[in-house]
Amino acid sequence: MRPSLPVVNDEIDDNPQRIDVDVVWGFLSQHAYWGTWRTRDDLLRQLTTAWRVVGCFRPSNGMVGFARAVSDGVAIAYLAASAFASRITR
């Protein structure tokens, strides 16, 4: 018998206005070894120039995940994703 997985009512949204910049900044500046070198201004520039930003939102915890894509708009795209484990496991 396969174990049952918990039901999660997450919402995925690509509206840049819903991205909680403070949450993204907190994760990247304090917990992500690959993000500690950048400044908050760097992050804001990355968010405003990204081809697409996507947030994962949980009703009980707010934003629990984030992804950013950059692209040349023709053939190439790069997806950079971050997960906020402390919020996901609560």
Order of alpha helices (4+ residues) and beta strands (2+ residues): beta-alpha-alpha-beta-beta-beta-alpha
